[in-house]
């Protein structure tokens, strides 16, 4: 009896296992047959071919929701969008409780501009896990695209009034956003209110954003448009000018979608992601994407260009230099590209590669005096002294005012004062009243340590051509050096009218208003605002940011706003630590920081 019972029990278990195996095999076979056909890839991108083939074989052999969904992600990140959508739908059918697959399908719909389908899929995500906050945001965008403003408002308000500390997607990526997600949601609410003529509501929200997030550029532009709609041209102009300091585009950092970008081997998909990252001025993420892309597409000339520029912007000069040969071959006849890279190397004081690029640029535009001048400077600074002298003599032989002025400037840099004076006399006879001549006379006076004469000539050059930033800088630096604060403030005011968004003008004016020795000229409120603008300016160089940041910290401290002062001081010190600063400058910053710490 016992033996029979055991036998029948084992037989039953075996039969159940066989039935389960058969059912699972049939089910798997059913899903496997619904997988999209592997596309024919005609490019030479072997990494992409291998990735798609491996993922497709894995999903076909073991068609779990995970493997099918991952195949969808591979297709998505390879720009095979129809196949990706097919896989996501299969994965959703296989595992309807997993929020990732409707999320990626909704994100694909968003990229394709299919707002209705995006809404359906992001609603599915929210139904499974309401803490996937990007789904609320994207659903709001999709509703907004369809002019379903009430539904969009509901989605955005969910984010405005939510604590984000326990978001389910926070572990997907460690990439940080410049702004919290509720800032983007509030901005979109303001857009809805503006479009529906609820101007007071829009104004209140935008003022909140600007108060909380001083560098959120889109809010400044939108409130400028709002005041224009209200007929307040003065405030409209003020905020539009402020908006021009900042990056005009901002999109939330989607740590879930990041996985697609870092999975991609596709030229088409990766280049689009790099462009988006660069557009939003997220240099760290752009660098990560470029580094990832270069692993799989090292010969792509567009990527080489992006990588070289990113390396320079991030002060990775040696990495940029390693790409010079490839880049020059690829772009040797594209003047705009060659000039841009030449200027980047020059600004970073990497004069040897700068000389190579300027030499190529001069071949393409042989009569461009500024290019010739920068080539000579780069040659001189990189040890090619004779070549620099030869090029300078060519400029001087031409005898035209532009060439003479550039040649005189170079001779002064070489220390050849007497020769420079002879050519300056020639220039004065040819064009005695031109801004060029006045600028060269000012420069000569400066070399001869005659500050009063230098200021006189720089003033004349500035009055003739105030739009030339060289004239502005020459004059302002001399006035600062001679502590002629009132005159400096007056000239900066004139320059501000012509260059309302120039970081240099903003910083110098802000610094003078905050720290001027003549306290009657101080205006700490305005100085703080201008220093802040220079500090957050999208094109400010590190030196300008440091000086503006120091003035901003001091202004906050003067107003007894020590919390804000300390916050900015942390950023200033981090920036300073990445620069090769004189010991005296660093000690000054540390002294200011110590003084702030006393106000706990």
C-alpha positions as CSV (number, residue, x, y, z in Angstrom):
1,X,0.0,0.0,0.0
2,X,2.7,2.4,1.0
3,X,4.8,1.6,-2.1
4,X,1.7,2.1,-4.3
5,X,0.9,5.4,-2.6
6,X,4.4,6.7,-3.1
7,X,4.4,5.5,-6.7
8,X,1.2,7.2,-7.5
9,X,2.2,10.4,-5.7
10,X,5.5,10.6,-7.6
11,X,3.6,9.9,-10.8
12,X,1.2,12.7,-10.0
13,X,4.0,15.2,-9.3
14,X,5.8,14.2,-12.4
15,X,2.6,14.6,-14.5
16,X,2.0,18.0,-13.0
17,X,5.6,19.0,-13.7
18,X,5.3,17.8,-17.3
19,X,2.0,19.7,-17.8
20,X,3.5,22.8,-16.2
21,X,6.6,22.5,-18.5
22,X,4.5,22.0,-21.6
23,X,2.3,25.0,-20.7
24,X,5.3,27.1,-20.0
25,X,7.0,26.0,-23.2
26,X,3.9,26.7,-25.2
27,X,3.5,30.1,-23.5
28,X,7.2,31.0,-24.1
29,X,6.9,29.8,-27.6
30,X,3.9,32.1,-28.1
31,X,5.8,35.1,-26.8
32,X,8.9,34.2,-28.7
33,X,7.0,34.1,-32.0
34,X,5.7,37.6,-31.3
35,X,9.1,39.2,-31.0
36,X,10.0,41.6,-33.8
37,X,12.3,40.4,-36.5
38,X,15.9,41.4,-36.1
39,X,16.6,44.4,-38.4
40,X,19.2,44.4,-41.1
41,X,21.9,46.8,-40.0
42,X,23.9,48.0,-43.0
43,X,26.3,50.2,-41.1
44,X,29.8,49.1,-39.9
45,X,28.8,49.5,-36.3
46,X,29.7,46.1,-35.0
47,X,29.0,46.9,-31.4
48,X,25.4,47.8,-32.3
49,X,25.0,44.6,-34.3
50,X,26.3,42.5,-31.5
51,X,24.2,44.2,-28.9
52,X,20.9,43.7,-30.8
53,X,21.7,40.1,-31.8
54,X,22.6,39.1,-28.2
55,X,19.5,40.7,-26.7
56,X,17.2,39.2,-29.4
57,X,18.7,35.7,-28.9
58,X,18.3,36.0,-25.1
59,X,14.7,37.1,-25.4
60,X,13.9,34.4,-27.9
61,X,15.5,31.7,-25.9
62,X,14.0,32.8,-22.6
63,X,11.1,35.2,-23.3
64,X,10.6,36.5,-19.7
65,X,9.1,40.0,-19.2
66,X,12.6,41.2,-18.1
67,X,14.4,39.9,-21.3
68,X,11.7,41.1,-23.6
69,X,11.6,44.5,-21.9
70,X,15.4,44.8,-22.1
71,X,15.3,43.9,-25.8
72,X,12.8,46.8,-26.1
73,X,15.3,49.1,-24.4
74,X,18.0,48.0,-26.8
75,X,15.8,48.7,-29.8
76,X,14.7,52.0,-28.2
77,X,18.3,53.1,-27.6
78,X,19.2,52.0,-31.2
79,X,16.4,54.2,-32.7
80,X,14.4,51.2,-33.9
81,X,11.2,52.6,-32.3
82,X,8.5,50.4,-33.7
83,X,10.3,47.3,-32.6
84,X,10.9,48.8,-29.2
85,X,7.2,49.5,-28.8
86,X,6.3,46.0,-29.8
87,X,8.7,44.6,-27.2
88,X,7.4,46.9,-24.4
89,X,3.8,45.9,-25.1
90,X,4.8,42.2,-24.9
91,X,6.7,42.8,-21.6
92,X,3.6,44.6,-20.2
93,X,1.4,41.7,-21.2
94,X,3.8,39.2,-19.6
95,X,4.2,41.2,-16.4
96,X,1.4,43.8,-16.0
97,X,2.6,44.8,-12.5
98,X,6.0,46.1,-13.6
99,X,5.8,49.9,-14.1
100,X,9.1,50.1,-16.1
101,X,7.7,48.8,-19.4
102,X,4.7,51.2,-19.7
103,X,7.1,54.0,-18.5
104,X,9.6,53.3,-21.3
105,X,6.7,53.0,-23.8
106,X,5.3,56.3,-22.6
107,X,8.7,57.9,-22.9
108,X,9.0,56.5,-26.5
109,X,5.5,58.0,-27.3
110,X,6.7,61.3,-25.9
111,X,9.7,61.3,-28.1
112,X,7.6,60.4,-31.1
113,X,5.1,63.2,-30.3
114,X,2.1,60.8,-29.6
115,X,0.6,62.6,-26.6
116,X,-2.6,60.5,-26.4
117,X,-0.7,57.2,-26.2
118,X,1.8,58.8,-23.8
119,X,-1.0,59.7,-21.5
120,X,-2.4,56.1,-21.5
121,X,1.0,54.6,-20.7
122,X,2.0,57.1,-18.0
123,X,-1.4,56.6,-16.4
124,X,-0.6,52.9,-16.3
125,X,2.7,53.7,-14.5
126,X,0.9,55.8,-12.0
127,X,-1.7,53.1,-11.3
128,X,1.0,50.6,-10.6
129,X,3.3,53.0,-8.6
130,X,2.2,56.5,-7.9
131,X,5.6,57.4,-6.6
132,X,7.1,57.5,-10.1
133,X,7.0,61.2,-10.3
134,X,8.4,61.7,-13.8
135,X,5.3,59.9,-15.0
136,X,3.1,62.6,-13.5
137,X,5.2,65.3,-15.1
138,X,5.2,63.7,-18.5
139,X,1.5,63.0,-18.3
140,X,1.1,66.7,-17.5
141,X,3.2,67.7,-20.6
142,X,1.1,65.4,-22.8
143,X,-2.2,66.8,-21.5
144,X,-0.8,70.3,-22.1
145,X,0.2,69.4,-25.7
146,X,-3.4,68.4,-26.3
147,X,-4.7,71.6,-24.6
148,X,-6.3,69.5,-21.8
149,X,-5.2,72.2,-19.3
150,X,-7.3,71.1,-16.4
151,X,-5.9,67.5,-16.5
152,X,-2.4,68.9,-16.9
153,X,-2.9,71.1,-13.9
154,X,-3.9,68.1,-11.8
155,X,-0.7,66.3,-12.8
156,X,1.6,69.2,-12.1
157,X,0.0,70.0,-8.7
158,X,0.6,66.5,-7.6
159,X,4.4,67.3,-7.9
160,X,4.1,70.8,-6.4
161,X,2.7,69.4,-3.2
162,X,4.7,66.2,-2.9
163,X,7.6,65.3,-0.7
164,X,10.2,63.7,-3.1
165,X,12.3,62.0,-0.4
166,X,11.1,58.5,-1.1
167,X,10.8,58.4,-4.9
168,X,10.9,54.9,-6.3
169,X,13.2,56.0,-9.2
170,X,15.9,57.6,-7.0
171,X,18.1,54.5,-7.1
172,X,18.1,54.2,-10.9
173,X,20.9,56.8,-11.4
174,X,23.0,59.1,-9.2
175,X,22.8,62.0,-11.7
176,X,21.7,65.1,-9.9
177,X,19.4,67.8,-11.4
178,X,20.2,71.5,-11.1
179,X,16.6,72.1,-10.0
180,X,14.0,70.0,-8.2
181,X,11.2,68.4,-10.3
182,X,8.6,70.6,-8.6
183,X,10.3,73.7,-10.1
184,X,9.7,72.4,-13.6
185,X,6.1,71.5,-12.6
186,X,5.5,75.0,-11.2
187,X,6.9,76.5,-14.4
188,X,4.5,74.4,-16.5
189,X,1.6,75.6,-14.3
190,X,2.7,79.2,-14.9
191,X,2.6,78.5,-18.6
192,X,-0.9,77.1,-18.4
193,X,-2.1,80.1,-16.4
194,X,-0.4,82.5,-18.8
195,X,-2.0,80.8,-21.8
196,X,-5.5,80.9,-20.1
197,X,-5.1,84.6,-19.1
198,X,-4.8,83.9,-15.4
199,X,-2.0,86.4,-15.2
200,X,-2.0,86.9,-11.4
201,X,-1.7,83.2,-10.7
202,X,1.1,82.9,-13.3
203,X,3.0,85.9,-11.8
204,X,2.8,84.6,-8.3
205,X,4.2,81.2,-9.2
206,X,7.0,82.7,-11.4
207,X,8.0,85.0,-8.5
208,X,8.2,82.0,-6.2
209,X,10.4,80.1,-8.7
210,X,12.8,83.1,-9.2
211,X,13.0,83.5,-5.4
212,X,13.8,79.8,-4.9
213,X,15.9,79.1,-8.0
214,X,17.9,82.2,-9.0
215,X,19.4,80.6,-12.2
216,X,16.2,79.0,-13.7
217,X,16.3,80.9,-17.0
218,X,13.0,79.9,-18.5
219,X,11.1,81.5,-15.6
220,X,12.7,84.9,-16.2
221,X,11.7,84.8,-19.9
222,X,8.2,83.7,-19.1
223,X,7.6,86.4,-16.5
224,X,9.0,88.9,-19.1
225,X,6.4,87.8,-21.5
226,X,3.8,88.0,-18.8
227,X,4.6,91.6,-18.0
228,X,4.5,92.4,-21.7
229,X,1.0,90.9,-21.8
230,X,0.1,93.2,-18.8
231,X,1.5,96.2,-20.7
232,X,4.4,96.8,-18.3
233,X,7.2,97.3,-20.8
234,X,9.8,98.3,-18.1
235,X,9.5,95.1,-16.1
236,X,9.2,93.0,-19.2
237,X,12.5,94.4,-20.5
238,X,14.1,93.9,-17.1
239,X,13.3,90.2,-17.0
240,X,14.0,89.5,-20.6
241,X,17.5,91.0,-20.1
242,X,17.9,88.8,-17.0
243,X,16.8,85.7,-19.0
244,X,19.5,86.4,-21.6
245,X,22.1,85.8,-18.9
246,X,20.9,82.2,-18.4
247,X,20.4,79.0,-20.3
248,X,17.1,79.4,-22.1
249,X,16.3,75.7,-22.1
250,X,15.7,73.4,-19.2
251,X,14.3,69.8,-19.0
252,X,14.1,67.6,-15.9
253,X,16.9,65.2,-15.4
254,X,15.2,61.8,-16.0
255,X,17.3,59.2,-14.2
256,X,15.1,56.4,-15.6
257,X,15.6,57.5,-19.2
258,X,19.4,57.8,-18.5
259,X,19.6,54.0,-18.8
260,X,18.6,54.2,-22.4
261,X,21.3,56.7,-23.2
262,X,24.0,54.7,-21.4
263,X,22.8,51.5,-23.0
264,X,22.9,52.9,-26.6
265,X,25.5,52.0,-29.2
266,X,23.6,53.9,-31.9
267,X,25.1,56.9,-33.6
268,X,21.6,58.3,-34.4
269,X,20.3,58.0,-30.8
270,X,23.5,59.0,-28.9
271,X,24.1,62.1,-31.0
272,X,20.6,63.3,-30.2
273,X,21.1,62.7,-26.5
274,X,24.4,64.6,-26.5
275,X,22.8,67.5,-28.3
276,X,20.0,67.6,-25.7
277,X,22.5,67.5,-22.8
278,X,24.6,70.3,-24.3
279,X,21.5,72.4,-25.0
280,X,20.6,72.2,-21.3
281,X,24.2,73.2,-20.3
282,X,24.7,70.0,-18.3
283,X,28.4,69.7,-19.0
284,X,29.0,66.7,-16.7
285,X,26.3,64.6,-18.2
286,X,27.3,65.7,-21.7
287,X,30.9,64.6,-20.9
288,X,29.6,61.2,-19.6
289,X,27.6,60.7,-22.8
290,X,30.5,61.7,-25.1
291,X,32.8,59.4,-23.2
292,X,30.4,56.5,-23.5
293,X,29.8,57.2,-27.2
294,X,33.5,57.4,-28.0
295,X,33.9,53.9,-26.7
296,X,31.7,52.5,-29.5
297,X,32.1,55.2,-32.2
298,X,35.7,56.4,-31.9
299,X,36.0,57.5,-35.6
300,X,32.8,59.5,-35.7
301,X,33.9,63.0,-36.6
302,X,30.9,64.7,-35.0
303,X,31.7,62.9,-31.7
304,X,35.4,63.8,-32.0
305,X,34.4,67.4,-32.3
306,X,32.1,67.2,-29.3
307,X,34.6,65.3,-27.2
308,X,37.4,67.8,-27.9
309,X,35.3,70.8,-27.0
310,X,33.9,69.2,-23.9
311,X,37.4,68.3,-22.7
312,X,38.5,71.9,-23.1
313,X,35.5,73.2,-21.3
314,X,36.2,70.9,-18.4
315,X,39.9,71.8,-18.3
316,X,41.0,68.4,-19.6
317,X,43.5,69.9,-22.0
318,X,45.7,66.8,-22.5
319,X,42.6,64.7,-23.5
320,X,41.7,67.4,-26.0
321,X,45.2,67.6,-27.5
322,X,45.0,63.8,-28.1
323,X,42.1,64.4,-30.5
324,X,43.7,67.2,-32.4
325,X,45.2,65.2,-35.3
326,X,41.9,63.4,-36.0
327,X,39.9,66.5,-35.7
328,X,42.0,68.6,-38.0
329,X,41.9,66.0,-40.7
330,X,38.1,65.7,-40.4
331,X,37.4,69.5,-40.3
332,X,40.4,71.0,-42.1
333,X,38.1,72.9,-44.6
334,X,35.3,73.9,-42.2
335,X,36.3,77.4,-41.2
336,X,33.7,78.0,-38.4
337,X,34.7,74.7,-36.7
338,X,38.4,75.4,-37.0
339,X,38.0,79.0,-35.6
340,X,35.9,77.8,-32.7
341,X,38.4,75.2,-31.6
342,X,41.3,77.6,-32.1
343,X,39.6,80.1,-29.8
344,X,38.9,77.5,-27.2
345,X,42.6,76.4,-27.1
346,X,43.6,80.0,-27.0
347,X,41.3,80.9,-24.1
348,X,42.7,77.9,-22.1
349,X,46.2,79.2,-22.9
350,X,47.1,76.0,-24.7
351,X,49.0,77.9,-27.3
352,X,50.8,75.1,-29.3
353,X,47.5,73.5,-30.5
354,X,45.9,76.9,-30.8
355,X,48.7,77.9,-33.3
356,X,48.0,74.8,-35.4
357,X,44.3,75.7,-35.6
358,X,44.9,79.4,-36.3
359,X,47.4,78.4,-39.0
360,X,44.7,76.4,-40.7
361,X,42.2,79.1,-40.2
362,X,44.5,81.6,-41.9
363,X,44.9,79.3,-44.9
364,X,41.1,79.4,-45.2
365,X,40.8,83.2,-44.6
366,X,44.3,84.7,-45.4
367,X,43.2,88.3,-45.0
368,X,41.7,88.0,-41.6
369,X,43.9,90.3,-39.4
370,X,42.5,89.0,-36.1
371,X,43.3,85.4,-37.0
372,X,46.9,86.4,-38.0
373,X,47.3,88.3,-34.8
374,X,46.2,85.4,-32.7
375,X,48.4,83.0,-34.7
376,X,51.4,85.2,-33.9
377,X,50.5,85.4,-30.2
378,X,50.1,81.6,-30.1
379,X,53.4,81.0,-31.9
380,X,55.2,83.4,-29.5
381,X,53.7,81.9,-26.4
382,X,54.5,78.3,-27.6
383,X,58.2,79.1,-28.3
384,X,57.9,79.7,-32.1
385,X,59.5,83.1,-31.7
386,X,60.9,83.5,-35.3
387,X,57.6,82.5,-36.9
388,X,55.8,85.0,-34.7
389,X,58.2,87.8,-35.7
390,X,58.0,86.9,-39.4
391,X,54.2,87.1,-39.3
392,X,54.3,90.4,-37.4
393,X,56.5,91.9,-40.0
394,X,54.1,90.7,-42.7
395,X,51.3,92.6,-41.0
396,X,53.4,95.7,-40.6
397,X,54.5,95.7,-44.2
398,X,50.9,95.9,-45.4
399,X,50.6,99.4,-44.0
400,X,46.9,99.3,-43.5
401,X,45.5,100.6,-40.2
402,X,44.1,97.2,-39.0
403,X,47.4,95.4,-39.8
404,X,49.5,98.2,-38.3
405,X,47.5,98.2,-35.0
406,X,47.8,94.4,-34.7
407,X,51.5,94.5,-35.5
408,X,52.1,97.3,-32.9
409,X,50.3,95.3,-30.3
410,X,52.5,92.2,-31.1
411,X,55.7,94.3,-31.0
412,X,54.8,95.6,-27.5
413,X,54.1,92.0,-26.4
414,X,57.6,91.1,-27.7
415,X,59.1,94.0,-25.8
416,X,60.2,95.8,-28.9
417,X,59.1,99.3,-27.7
418,X,61.1,101.5,-30.0
419,X,60.0,99.7,-33.1
420,X,56.4,99.7,-31.9
421,X,56.7,103.5,-31.4
422,X,57.9,104.0,-35.0
423,X,55.0,102.1,-36.4
424,X,52.6,103.9,-34.0
425,X,53.8,107.2,-35.5
426,X,53.0,105.9,-38.9
427,X,49.5,104.8,-37.7
428,X,48.9,108.2,-36.2
429,X,49.6,109.9,-39.5
430,X,47.3,107.5,-41.4
431,X,44.4,107.4,-39.0
432,X,45.0,109.9,-36.2
433,X,41.5,109.9,-34.7
434,X,40.5,106.3,-35.1
435,X,39.6,104.1,-32.1
436,X,42.5,101.7,-33.2
437,X,45.0,104.5,-33.0
438,X,43.7,105.7,-29.6
439,X,43.8,102.1,-28.3
440,X,47.4,101.7,-29.4
441,X,48.4,105.0,-27.9
442,X,46.8,103.9,-24.7
443,X,48.7,100.6,-24.7
444,X,52.0,102.4,-25.5
445,X,51.4,104.8,-22.6
446,X,50.6,101.8,-20.3
447,X,53.9,100.1,-21.3
448,X,55.8,103.3,-20.6
449,X,54.0,103.6,-17.2
450,X,52.1,106.7,-18.0
451,X,48.7,105.9,-16.5
452,X,47.1,109.3,-17.0
453,X,48.0,109.3,-20.7
454,X,46.8,105.7,-21.0
455,X,43.4,106.6,-19.5
456,X,43.1,109.6,-21.8
457,X,43.6,107.5,-24.9
458,X,41.5,104.6,-23.6
459,X,38.7,107.0,-22.9
460,X,38.9,108.3,-26.5
461,X,38.8,104.7,-27.9
462,X,35.8,103.9,-25.6
463,X,33.9,106.9,-26.7
464,X,34.4,106.1,-30.4
465,X,33.7,102.4,-30.2
466,X,32.0,101.5,-26.9
467,X,30.6,98.3,-28.5
468,X,34.2,96.9,-28.6
469,X,34.7,95.0,-25.4
470,X,38.5,95.5,-25.6
471,X,38.0,99.2,-25.3
472,X,35.7,98.7,-22.3
473,X,38.1,96.4,-20.5
474,X,41.2,98.5,-21.2
475,X,39.6,101.6,-19.8
476,X,37.9,99.9,-16.7
477,X,41.0,98.1,-15.7
478,X,43.1,101.2,-15.8
479,X,40.5,103.2,-13.8
480,X,40.4,100.4,-11.2
481,X,44.1,100.3,-11.1
482,X,44.2,104.1,-10.4
483,X,41.3,103.9,-7.9
484,X,39.3,106.3,-10.0
485,X,36.0,104.8,-8.7
486,X,33.5,107.5,-9.6
487,X,34.7,107.6,-13.2
488,X,34.9,103.8,-13.4
489,X,31.3,103.6,-12.2
490,X,30.1,106.1,-14.7
491,X,31.8,104.3,-17.6
492,X,30.5,100.9,-16.4
493,X,27.0,102.5,-16.5
494,X,27.5,103.5,-20.1
495,X,28.9,100.1,-21.0
496,X,25.9,98.4,-19.3
497,X,23.5,100.1,-21.7
498,X,25.4,98.6,-24.7
499,X,26.4,95.3,-23.1
500,X,23.6,94.5,-20.7
501,X,24.5,90.8,-20.5
502,X,28.3,90.9,-20.6
503,X,29.6,88.9,-17.6
504,X,32.7,91.2,-17.3
505,X,30.6,94.4,-17.1
506,X,28.2,92.8,-14.6
507,X,31.0,91.5,-12.4
508,X,33.0,94.7,-12.4
509,X,30.0,96.9,-11.7
510,X,28.7,94.5,-8.9
511,X,32.2,94.4,-7.3
512,X,32.5,98.1,-7.3
513,X,29.1,98.7,-5.9
514,X,29.7,96.2,-3.1
515,X,33.4,96.8,-2.2
516,X,34.2,100.4,-3.3
517,X,36.6,102.2,-0.9
518,X,34.5,105.3,-1.4
519,X,31.5,104.1,0.6
520,X,29.3,106.9,-0.7
521,X,29.4,105.1,-4.1
522,X,28.3,101.8,-2.7
523,X,24.9,100.3,-3.5
524,X,24.9,96.8,-1.9
525,X,21.4,95.8,-3.1
526,X,22.2,96.5,-6.8
527,X,25.7,95.2,-6.4
528,X,24.4,91.9,-5.0
529,X,22.0,91.6,-8.0
530,X,24.7,92.3,-10.6
531,X,27.2,90.0,-8.9
532,X,24.6,87.3,-8.7
533,X,23.9,87.7,-12.5
534,X,27.6,87.4,-13.3
535,X,28.0,84.4,-11.0
536,X,25.2,82.5,-12.6
537,X,25.8,83.7,-16.1
538,X,25.9,80.8,-18.6
539,X,29.0,82.1,-20.5
540,X,31.0,83.5,-17.5
541,X,34.6,82.3,-17.3
542,X,35.9,80.9,-14.0
543,X,37.8,84.0,-13.2
544,X,34.7,86.2,-13.6
545,X,32.6,83.7,-11.6
546,X,35.2,83.7,-8.8
547,X,35.3,87.5,-8.5
548,X,31.5,87.8,-8.8
549,X,31.0,85.0,-6.2
550,X,33.4,86.8,-3.7
551,X,31.4,90.0,-4.1
552,X,28.1,88.2,-3.8
553,X,29.2,86.5,-0.6
554,X,30.3,89.9,0.8
555,X,27.0,91.6,-0.2
556,X,25.0,88.9,1.5
557,X,27.1,89.2,4.7
558,X,26.7,93.0,4.6
559,X,22.9,92.5,4.6
560,X,23.3,90.0,7.4
561,X,22.0,87.2,5.2
562,X,24.6,84.8,6.5
563,X,22.8,81.6,5.5
564,X,22.8,82.6,1.8
565,X,26.4,83.9,2.1
566,X,27.6,80.6,3.4
567,X,25.8,78.7,0.7
568,X,27.5,80.8,-2.0
569,X,30.8,80.5,-0.2
570,X,30.8,76.7,-0.5
571,X,30.4,77.0,-4.3
572,X,33.1,79.7,-4.5
573,X,35.6,77.6,-2.6
574,X,34.9,74.5,-4.7
575,X,35.4,76.6,-7.8
576,X,38.6,78.1,-6.4
577,X,40.0,74.7,-5.6
578,X,39.8,73.7,-9.2
579,X,41.8,76.8,-10.4
580,X,45.5,77.5,-10.1
581,X,45.1,80.6,-8.0
582,X,47.7,82.7,-6.2
583,X,48.2,81.9,-2.6
584,X,47.2,85.4,-1.6
585,X,43.8,85.1,-3.4
586,X,43.1,81.7,-1.7
587,X,44.0,83.1,1.7
588,X,41.6,86.0,1.2
589,X,38.8,83.6,0.4
590,X,39.6,81.5,3.4
591,X,39.6,84.6,5.6
592,X,36.1,85.5,4.4
593,X,34.9,82.0,5.0
594,X,36.3,82.0,8.6
595,X,34.5,85.3,9.2
596,X,31.2,83.7,8.0
597,X,31.6,80.7,10.2
598,X,31.7,83.0,13.2
599,X,28.0,83.8,12.5
600,X,26.6,80.4,13.3
